[in-house]
Structures are given as C-alpha cells and as structure tokens.
C-alpha cells in the first residue's frame, strides 16, 4: 500500500497569499494539503485532480466488493476478527458492547457501501472510540455508572437499571 503523502496543514490565509507556490509543491509531490480555517469551521483538502479521481475510482471498486462481501453471513466471523484487529481499543468494551459494536460496524458498512458515502461510518467509530476510552478508565466508568442524584432529591437510576 502506498503511503499517503501530505504537506503540513496550513491556514487558509497562508494558502491565499502564496497559492501558486503551494499548488506547485502539491503537484510536484503528488500530495495534498489541508487548508485550515479559524473558529472550528470546516477545513479543506487541495490535491491534484488525477489523485482524487484515482482515489474515487478505487473507493468505488472497494465499495462494490465490500457490499457483496457483507452479504455473505459465513464471512461475518472473519470480518469480526478484522474489526478487532482494525480497532484494537474495542478490547476495553464489555463483551456485550463489543458484540453491539461489531454488529453496528457491519450494518453501517453495508449501508455506507450501498450509498458510496462513509461519513456515517466515521461518526459510528468516533462514538464507540469515546465509549472505549471511558471503559479503559475504571474510575470514569464507575462515576458514569453511579446513580444520578436528581435535583428534587431523589436518586435516578443509572444506565442499564430497570
């Protein structure tokens, strides 16, 4: 697998001031540059069109293969093992949540592959990664599982309580 070459991220204002030089660097290195904006606004990536087109074509091919592979129930165990290898932090999840994560990953990948768009997958992984981080710290997990004292003075049941 070829390494993904990237030029150091830069403020959008820097790019605007020296765009010709930056574009020459990006083209010469067949790289990409992340243009960052202030105030938490969306960043952008500038890359040669040929690179973007080839990445898109490869992603479309992988998406088609993935869509077919995810329909094969016999492959699910192998895919689950691949999930654990890809996301080693899953080991911090309790067994029931690990199973939920594996199912959610496969279902989300099926849906994303059908659409050819994977932002929902990234959102899913991000939320589960945060959950694993909490489980990796027993003190944090205990605090979050403890009953919540309600403002009216009564205790509210903690997560998972009936």
PyMOL CGO cylinders between C-alpha atoms (Angstrom):
from pymol import cmd
from pymol.cgo import CYLINDER

trace = [
    CYLINDER, 0.00, 0.00, 0.00, 1.39, 3.39, -0.98, 0.3, 1, 1, 1, 1, 1, 1,
    CYLINDER, 1.39, 3.39, -0.98, 1.88, 5.96, 1.75, 0.3, 1, 1, 1, 1, 1, 1,
    CYLINDER, 1.88, 5.96, 1.75, -0.48, 8.90, 1.59, 0.3, 1, 1, 1, 1, 1, 1,
    CYLINDER, -0.48, 8.90, 1.59, 1.71, 11.98, 1.08, 0.3, 1, 1, 1, 1, 1, 1,
    CYLINDER, 1.71, 11.98, 1.08, 0.55, 15.19, 2.70, 0.3, 1, 1, 1, 1, 1, 1,
    CYLINDER, 0.55, 15.19, 2.70, 2.06, 18.61, 3.06, 0.3, 1, 1, 1, 1, 1, 1,
    CYLINDER, 2.06, 18.61, 3.06, 1.81, 20.15, 6.55, 0.3, 1, 1, 1, 1, 1, 1,
    CYLINDER, 1.81, 20.15, 6.55, -1.64, 21.67, 7.19, 0.3, 1, 1, 1, 1, 1, 1,
    CYLINDER, -1.64, 21.67, 7.19, -1.69, 25.42, 6.73, 0.3, 1, 1, 1, 1, 1, 1,
    CYLINDER, -1.69, 25.42, 6.73, -4.04, 28.28, 7.46, 0.3, 1, 1, 1, 1, 1, 1,
    CYLINDER, -4.04, 28.28, 7.46, -6.29, 29.17, 4.54, 0.3, 1, 1, 1, 1, 1, 1,
    CYLINDER, -6.29, 29.17, 4.54, -4.94, 32.74, 4.65, 0.3, 1, 1, 1, 1, 1, 1,
    CYLINDER, -4.94, 32.74, 4.65, -1.39, 31.44, 4.04, 0.3, 1, 1, 1, 1, 1, 1,
    CYLINDER, -1.39, 31.44, 4.04, -2.60, 29.48, 1.03, 0.3, 1, 1, 1, 1, 1, 1,
    CYLINDER, -2.60, 29.48, 1.03, -4.38, 32.53, -0.38, 0.3, 1, 1, 1, 1, 1, 1,
    CYLINDER, -4.38, 32.53, -0.38, -1.21, 34.65, -0.06, 0.3, 1, 1, 1, 1, 1, 1,
    CYLINDER, -1.21, 34.65, -0.06, 1.06, 32.06, -1.75, 0.3, 1, 1, 1, 1, 1, 1,
    CYLINDER, 1.06, 32.06, -1.75, -1.32, 29.76, -3.63, 0.3, 1, 1, 1, 1, 1, 1,
    CYLINDER, -1.32, 29.76, -3.63, 0.82, 29.38, -6.77, 0.3, 1, 1, 1, 1, 1, 1,
    CYLINDER, 0.82, 29.38, -6.77, 3.84, 28.13, -4.79, 0.3, 1, 1, 1, 1, 1, 1,
    CYLINDER, 3.84, 28.13, -4.79, 1.69, 25.81, -2.64, 0.3, 1, 1, 1, 1, 1, 1,
    CYLINDER, 1.69, 25.81, -2.64, -0.03, 24.35, -5.72, 0.3, 1, 1, 1, 1, 1, 1,
    CYLINDER, -0.03, 24.35, -5.72, 3.36, 23.75, -7.35, 0.3, 1, 1, 1, 1, 1, 1,
    CYLINDER, 3.36, 23.75, -7.35, 4.52, 21.86, -4.22, 0.3, 1, 1, 1, 1, 1, 1,
    CYLINDER, 4.52, 21.86, -4.22, 1.32, 19.79, -4.11, 0.3, 1, 1, 1, 1, 1, 1,
    CYLINDER, 1.32, 19.79, -4.11, 1.62, 18.90, -7.79, 0.3, 1, 1, 1, 1, 1, 1,
    CYLINDER, 1.62, 18.90, -7.79, 5.35, 18.08, -7.62, 0.3, 1, 1, 1, 1, 1, 1,
    CYLINDER, 5.35, 18.08, -7.62, 4.89, 15.79, -4.60, 0.3, 1, 1, 1, 1, 1, 1,
    CYLINDER, 4.89, 15.79, -4.60, 1.59, 14.32, -5.85, 0.3, 1, 1, 1, 1, 1, 1,
    CYLINDER, 1.59, 14.32, -5.85, 0.47, 15.26, -2.37, 0.3, 1, 1, 1, 1, 1, 1,
    CYLINDER, 0.47, 15.26, -2.37, -2.38, 17.02, -0.65, 0.3, 1, 1, 1, 1, 1, 1,
    CYLINDER, -2.38, 17.02, -0.65, -2.55, 19.94, 1.72, 0.3, 1, 1, 1, 1, 1, 1,
    CYLINDER, -2.55, 19.94, 1.72, -5.15, 20.61, 4.39, 0.3, 1, 1, 1, 1, 1, 1,
    CYLINDER, -5.15, 20.61, 4.39, -6.32, 24.21, 4.49, 0.3, 1, 1, 1, 1, 1, 1,
    CYLINDER, -6.32, 24.21, 4.49, -7.49, 25.06, 7.98, 0.3, 1, 1, 1, 1, 1, 1,
    CYLINDER, -7.49, 25.06, 7.98, -9.99, 27.77, 8.83, 0.3, 1, 1, 1, 1, 1, 1,
    CYLINDER, -9.99, 27.77, 8.83, -10.44, 29.55, 12.13, 0.3, 1, 1, 1, 1, 1, 1,
    CYLINDER, -10.44, 29.55, 12.13, -13.22, 29.20, 14.68, 0.3, 1, 1, 1, 1, 1, 1,
    CYLINDER, -13.22, 29.20, 14.68, -13.69, 25.48, 14.22, 0.3, 1, 1, 1, 1, 1, 1,
    CYLINDER, -13.69, 25.48, 14.22, -15.05, 25.90, 10.70, 0.3, 1, 1, 1, 1, 1, 1,
    CYLINDER, -15.05, 25.90, 10.70, -14.60, 23.16, 8.12, 0.3, 1, 1, 1, 1, 1, 1,
    CYLINDER, -14.60, 23.16, 8.12, -11.13, 22.53, 6.71, 0.3, 1, 1, 1, 1, 1, 1,
    CYLINDER, -11.13, 22.53, 6.71, -10.49, 21.70, 3.07, 0.3, 1, 1, 1, 1, 1, 1,
    CYLINDER, -10.49, 21.70, 3.07, -8.08, 19.46, 1.19, 0.3, 1, 1, 1, 1, 1, 1,
    CYLINDER, -8.08, 19.46, 1.19, -6.34, 20.53, -2.01, 0.3, 1, 1, 1, 1, 1, 1,
    CYLINDER, -6.34, 20.53, -2.01, -4.95, 17.71, -4.13, 0.3, 1, 1, 1, 1, 1, 1,
    CYLINDER, -4.95, 17.71, -4.13, -4.20, 17.07, -7.82, 0.3, 1, 1, 1, 1, 1, 1,
    CYLINDER, -4.20, 17.07, -7.82, -7.37, 16.11, -9.71, 0.3, 1, 1, 1, 1, 1, 1,
    CYLINDER, -7.37, 16.11, -9.71, -5.79, 12.88, -11.06, 0.3, 1, 1, 1, 1, 1, 1,
    CYLINDER, -5.79, 12.88, -11.06, -5.09, 11.74, -7.49, 0.3, 1, 1, 1, 1, 1, 1,
    CYLINDER, -5.09, 11.74, -7.49, -8.64, 12.49, -6.36, 0.3, 1, 1, 1, 1, 1, 1,
    CYLINDER, -8.64, 12.49, -6.36, -10.13, 10.74, -9.39, 0.3, 1, 1, 1, 1, 1, 1,
    CYLINDER, -10.13, 10.74, -9.39, -7.98, 7.63, -8.89, 0.3, 1, 1, 1, 1, 1, 1,
    CYLINDER, -7.98, 7.63, -8.89, -8.85, 7.53, -5.17, 0.3, 1, 1, 1, 1, 1, 1,
    CYLINDER, -8.85, 7.53, -5.17, -12.54, 7.86, -6.04, 0.3, 1, 1, 1, 1, 1, 1,
    CYLINDER, -12.54, 7.86, -6.04, -12.38, 5.06, -8.62, 0.3, 1, 1, 1, 1, 1, 1,
    CYLINDER, -12.38, 5.06, -8.62, -10.57, 2.79, -6.18, 0.3, 1, 1, 1, 1, 1, 1,
    CYLINDER, -10.57, 2.79, -6.18, -13.12, 3.57, -3.46, 0.3, 1, 1, 1, 1, 1, 1,
    CYLINDER, -13.12, 3.57, -3.46, -15.98, 2.77, -5.83, 0.3, 1, 1, 1, 1, 1, 1,
    CYLINDER, -15.98, 2.77, -5.83, -14.40, -0.61, -6.65, 0.3, 1, 1, 1, 1, 1, 1,
    CYLINDER, -14.40, -0.61, -6.65, -13.75, -1.41, -2.97, 0.3, 1, 1, 1, 1, 1, 1,
    CYLINDER, -13.75, -1.41, -2.97, -17.30, -0.32, -2.15, 0.3, 1, 1, 1, 1, 1, 1,
    CYLINDER, -17.30, -0.32, -2.15, -18.79, -2.76, -4.68, 0.3, 1, 1, 1, 1, 1, 1,
    CYLINDER, -18.79, -2.76, -4.68, -16.64, -5.62, -3.41, 0.3, 1, 1, 1, 1, 1, 1,
    CYLINDER, -16.64, -5.62, -3.41, -17.43, -4.73, 0.21, 0.3, 1, 1, 1, 1, 1, 1,
    CYLINDER, -17.43, -4.73, 0.21, -21.17, -4.56, -0.50, 0.3, 1, 1, 1, 1, 1, 1,
    CYLINDER, -21.17, -4.56, -0.50, -21.07, -8.11, -1.89, 0.3, 1, 1, 1, 1, 1, 1,
    CYLINDER, -21.07, -8.11, -1.89, -18.78, -9.45, 0.86, 0.3, 1, 1, 1, 1, 1, 1,
    CYLINDER, -18.78, -9.45, 0.86, -21.02, -8.04, 3.61, 0.3, 1, 1, 1, 1, 1, 1,
    CYLINDER, -21.02, -8.04, 3.61, -23.96, -10.05, 2.29, 0.3, 1, 1, 1, 1, 1, 1,
    CYLINDER, -23.96, -10.05, 2.29, -22.16, -13.34, 3.00, 0.3, 1, 1, 1, 1, 1, 1,
    CYLINDER, -22.16, -13.34, 3.00, -23.05, -14.47, 6.54, 0.3, 1, 1, 1, 1, 1, 1,
    CYLINDER, -23.05, -14.47, 6.54, -20.21, -17.01, 6.52, 0.3, 1, 1, 1, 1, 1, 1,
    CYLINDER, -20.21, -17.01, 6.52, -17.71, -14.16, 6.32, 0.3, 1, 1, 1, 1, 1, 1,
    CYLINDER, -17.71, -14.16, 6.32, -19.08, -12.37, 9.40, 0.3, 1, 1, 1, 1, 1, 1,
    CYLINDER, -19.08, -12.37, 9.40, -16.77, -14.15, 11.87, 0.3, 1, 1, 1, 1, 1, 1,
    CYLINDER, -16.77, -14.15, 11.87, -13.76, -13.34, 9.75, 0.3, 1, 1, 1, 1, 1, 1,
    CYLINDER, -13.76, -13.34, 9.75, -14.95, -9.76, 9.42, 0.3, 1, 1, 1, 1, 1, 1,
    CYLINDER, -14.95, -9.76, 9.42, -15.44, -9.54, 13.20, 0.3, 1, 1, 1, 1, 1, 1,
    CYLINDER, -15.44, -9.54, 13.20, -11.82, -10.63, 13.67, 0.3, 1, 1, 1, 1, 1, 1,
    CYLINDER, -11.82, -10.63, 13.67, -10.78, -7.95, 11.20, 0.3, 1, 1, 1, 1, 1, 1,
    CYLINDER, -10.78, -7.95, 11.20, -12.76, -5.38, 13.15, 0.3, 1, 1, 1, 1, 1, 1,
    CYLINDER, -12.76, -5.38, 13.15, -10.91, -6.27, 16.36, 0.3, 1, 1, 1, 1, 1, 1,
    CYLINDER, -10.91, -6.27, 16.36, -7.58, -6.01, 14.55, 0.3, 1, 1, 1, 1, 1, 1,
    CYLINDER, -7.58, -6.01, 14.55, -8.51, -2.69, 12.95, 0.3, 1, 1, 1, 1, 1, 1,
    CYLINDER, -8.51, -2.69, 12.95, -9.87, -1.17, 16.16, 0.3, 1, 1, 1, 1, 1, 1,
    CYLINDER, -9.87, -1.17, 16.16, -7.79, -2.68, 18.99, 0.3, 1, 1, 1, 1, 1, 1,
    CYLINDER, -7.79, -2.68, 18.99, -9.37, -0.29, 21.52, 0.3, 1, 1, 1, 1, 1, 1,
    CYLINDER, -9.37, -0.29, 21.52, -12.54, -2.44, 21.25, 0.3, 1, 1, 1, 1, 1, 1,
    CYLINDER, -12.54, -2.44, 21.25, -10.93, -4.75, 23.83, 0.3, 1, 1, 1, 1, 1, 1,
    CYLINDER, -10.93, -4.75, 23.83, -11.87, -2.19, 26.51, 0.3, 1, 1, 1, 1, 1, 1,
    CYLINDER, -11.87, -2.19, 26.51, -15.58, -2.61, 25.76, 0.3, 1, 1, 1, 1, 1, 1,
    CYLINDER, -15.58, -2.61, 25.76, -17.56, -5.12, 27.82, 0.3, 1, 1, 1, 1, 1, 1,
    CYLINDER, -17.56, -5.12, 27.82, -18.35, -8.29, 25.82, 0.3, 1, 1, 1, 1, 1, 1,
    CYLINDER, -18.35, -8.29, 25.82, -21.98, -7.31, 25.15, 0.3, 1, 1, 1, 1, 1, 1,
    CYLINDER, -21.98, -7.31, 25.15, -20.95, -3.88, 23.89, 0.3, 1, 1, 1, 1, 1, 1,
    CYLINDER, -20.95, -3.88, 23.89, -18.17, -5.41, 21.79, 0.3, 1, 1, 1, 1, 1, 1,
    CYLINDER, -18.17, -5.41, 21.79, -20.80, -7.56, 20.07, 0.3, 1, 1, 1, 1, 1, 1,
    CYLINDER, -20.80, -7.56, 20.07, -23.02, -4.49, 19.59, 0.3, 1, 1, 1, 1, 1, 1,
    CYLINDER, -23.02, -4.49, 19.59, -20.06, -2.62, 18.08, 0.3, 1, 1, 1, 1, 1, 1,
    CYLINDER, -20.06, -2.62, 18.08, -19.29, -5.45, 15.64, 0.3, 1, 1, 1, 1, 1, 1,
    CYLINDER, -19.29, -5.45, 15.64, -22.93, -5.61, 14.53, 0.3, 1, 1, 1, 1, 1, 1,
    CYLINDER, -22.93, -5.61, 14.53, -23.16, -1.83, 14.21, 0.3, 1, 1, 1, 1, 1, 1,
    CYLINDER, -23.16, -1.83, 14.21, -19.95, -1.71, 12.16, 0.3, 1, 1, 1, 1, 1, 1,
    CYLINDER, -19.95, -1.71, 12.16, -21.17, -4.36, 9.74, 0.3, 1, 1, 1, 1, 1, 1,
    CYLINDER, -21.17, -4.36, 9.74, -24.65, -2.81, 9.41, 0.3, 1, 1, 1, 1, 1, 1,
    CYLINDER, -24.65, -2.81, 9.41, -23.22, 0.68, 8.93, 0.3, 1, 1, 1, 1, 1, 1,
    CYLINDER, -23.22, 0.68, 8.93, -20.67, -0.55, 6.39, 0.3, 1, 1, 1, 1, 1, 1,
    CYLINDER, -20.67, -0.55, 6.39, -23.48, -2.27, 4.45, 0.3, 1, 1, 1, 1, 1, 1,
    CYLINDER, -23.48, -2.27, 4.45, -25.47, 0.97, 4.36, 0.3, 1, 1, 1, 1, 1, 1,
    CYLINDER, -25.47, 0.97, 4.36, -22.46, 3.14, 3.56, 0.3, 1, 1, 1, 1, 1, 1,
    CYLINDER, -22.46, 3.14, 3.56, -21.32, 0.77, 0.81, 0.3, 1, 1, 1, 1, 1, 1,
    CYLINDER, -21.32, 0.77, 0.81, -24.78, 0.96, -0.74, 0.3, 1, 1, 1, 1, 1, 1,
    CYLINDER, -24.78, 0.96, -0.74, -24.58, 4.77, -0.74, 0.3, 1, 1, 1, 1, 1, 1,
    CYLINDER, -24.58, 4.77, -0.74, -20.89, 5.02, -1.57, 0.3, 1, 1, 1, 1, 1, 1,
    CYLINDER, -20.89, 5.02, -1.57, -20.50, 7.53, 1.26, 0.3, 1, 1, 1, 1, 1, 1,
    CYLINDER, -20.50, 7.53, 1.26, -18.78, 6.67, 4.55, 0.3, 1, 1, 1, 1, 1, 1,
    CYLINDER, -18.78, 6.67, 4.55, -19.24, 9.66, 6.87, 0.3, 1, 1, 1, 1, 1, 1,
    CYLINDER, -19.24, 9.66, 6.87, -21.80, 7.73, 8.95, 0.3, 1, 1, 1, 1, 1, 1,
    CYLINDER, -21.80, 7.73, 8.95, -19.15, 5.04, 9.47, 0.3, 1, 1, 1, 1, 1, 1,
    CYLINDER, -19.15, 5.04, 9.47, -16.66, 7.61, 10.76, 0.3, 1, 1, 1, 1, 1, 1,
    CYLINDER, -16.66, 7.61, 10.76, -19.30, 9.01, 13.15, 0.3, 1, 1, 1, 1, 1, 1,
    CYLINDER, -19.30, 9.01, 13.15, -20.04, 5.49, 14.44, 0.3, 1, 1, 1, 1, 1, 1,
    CYLINDER, -20.04, 5.49, 14.44, -16.37, 4.68, 15.04, 0.3, 1, 1, 1, 1, 1, 1,
    CYLINDER, -16.37, 4.68, 15.04, -15.78, 8.03, 16.76, 0.3, 1, 1, 1, 1, 1, 1,
    CYLINDER, -15.78, 8.03, 16.76, -18.66, 7.50, 19.20, 0.3, 1, 1, 1, 1, 1, 1,
    CYLINDER, -18.66, 7.50, 19.20, -17.59, 3.94, 20.04, 0.3, 1, 1, 1, 1, 1, 1,
    CYLINDER, -17.59, 3.94, 20.04, -13.95, 5.03, 20.47, 0.3, 1, 1, 1, 1, 1, 1,
    CYLINDER, -13.95, 5.03, 20.47, -15.07, 7.53, 23.12, 0.3, 1, 1, 1, 1, 1, 1,
    CYLINDER, -15.07, 7.53, 23.12, -17.07, 4.78, 24.84, 0.3, 1, 1, 1, 1, 1, 1,
    CYLINDER, -17.07, 4.78, 24.84, -13.98, 2.53, 24.86, 0.3, 1, 1, 1, 1, 1, 1,
    CYLINDER, -13.98, 2.53, 24.86, -11.92, 5.38, 26.32, 0.3, 1, 1, 1, 1, 1, 1,
    CYLINDER, -11.92, 5.38, 26.32, -14.39, 5.65, 29.19, 0.3, 1, 1, 1, 1, 1, 1,
    CYLINDER, -14.39, 5.65, 29.19, -14.32, 1.88, 29.81, 0.3, 1, 1, 1, 1, 1, 1,
    CYLINDER, -14.32, 1.88, 29.81, -10.50, 1.96, 29.73, 0.3, 1, 1, 1, 1, 1, 1,
    CYLINDER, -10.50, 1.96, 29.73, -10.54, 4.13, 32.87, 0.3, 1, 1, 1, 1, 1, 1,
    CYLINDER, -10.54, 4.13, 32.87, -12.33, 2.17, 35.63, 0.3, 1, 1, 1, 1, 1, 1,
    CYLINDER, -12.33, 2.17, 35.63, -12.77, 5.29, 37.79, 0.3, 1, 1, 1, 1, 1, 1,
    CYLINDER, -12.77, 5.29, 37.79, -14.52, 7.15, 34.96, 0.3, 1, 1, 1, 1, 1, 1,
    CYLINDER, -14.52, 7.15, 34.96, -16.70, 4.16, 34.18, 0.3, 1, 1, 1, 1, 1, 1,
    CYLINDER, -16.70, 4.16, 34.18, -17.74, 3.82, 37.86, 0.3, 1, 1, 1, 1, 1, 1,
    CYLINDER, -17.74, 3.82, 37.86, -18.60, 7.51, 38.06, 0.3, 1, 1, 1, 1, 1, 1,
    CYLINDER, -18.60, 7.51, 38.06, -20.72, 7.33, 34.91, 0.3, 1, 1, 1, 1, 1, 1,
    CYLINDER, -20.72, 7.33, 34.91, -22.50, 4.14, 36.04, 0.3, 1, 1, 1, 1, 1, 1,
    CYLINDER, -22.50, 4.14, 36.04, -23.30, 5.51, 39.51, 0.3, 1, 1, 1, 1, 1, 1,
    CYLINDER, -23.30, 5.51, 39.51, -26.87, 6.60, 40.23, 0.3, 1, 1, 1, 1, 1, 1,
    CYLINDER, -26.87, 6.60, 40.23, -27.52, 10.25, 39.48, 0.3, 1, 1, 1, 1, 1, 1,
    CYLINDER, -27.52, 10.25, 39.48, -28.87, 12.39, 42.29, 0.3, 1, 1, 1, 1, 1, 1,
    CYLINDER, -28.87, 12.39, 42.29, -31.91, 14.14, 40.86, 0.3, 1, 1, 1, 1, 1, 1,
    CYLINDER, -31.91, 14.14, 40.86, -32.40, 17.87, 41.60, 0.3, 1, 1, 1, 1, 1, 1,
    CYLINDER, -32.40, 17.87, 41.60, -35.59, 17.10, 43.59, 0.3, 1, 1, 1, 1, 1, 1,
    CYLINDER, -35.59, 17.10, 43.59, -33.54, 14.99, 45.98, 0.3, 1, 1, 1, 1, 1, 1,
    CYLINDER, -33.54, 14.99, 45.98, -34.48, 11.52, 44.73, 0.3, 1, 1, 1, 1, 1, 1,
    CYLINDER, -34.48, 11.52, 44.73, -31.94, 9.22, 43.15, 0.3, 1, 1, 1, 1, 1, 1,
    CYLINDER, -31.94, 9.22, 43.15, -32.31, 8.49, 39.47, 0.3, 1, 1, 1, 1, 1, 1,
    CYLINDER, -32.31, 8.49, 39.47, -31.40, 5.04, 38.23, 0.3, 1, 1, 1, 1, 1, 1,
    CYLINDER, -31.40, 5.04, 38.23, -28.04, 4.73, 36.48, 0.3, 1, 1, 1, 1, 1, 1,
    CYLINDER, -28.04, 4.73, 36.48, -27.65, 3.45, 32.91, 0.3, 1, 1, 1, 1, 1, 1,
    CYLINDER, -27.65, 3.45, 32.91, -28.87, -0.09, 32.39, 0.3, 1, 1, 1, 1, 1, 1,
    CYLINDER, -28.87, -0.09, 32.39, -31.10, -0.03, 35.51, 0.3, 1, 1, 1, 1, 1, 1,
    CYLINDER, -31.10, -0.03, 35.51, -34.71, -1.05, 35.12, 0.3, 1, 1, 1, 1, 1, 1,
]
cmd.load_cgo(trace, "trace")
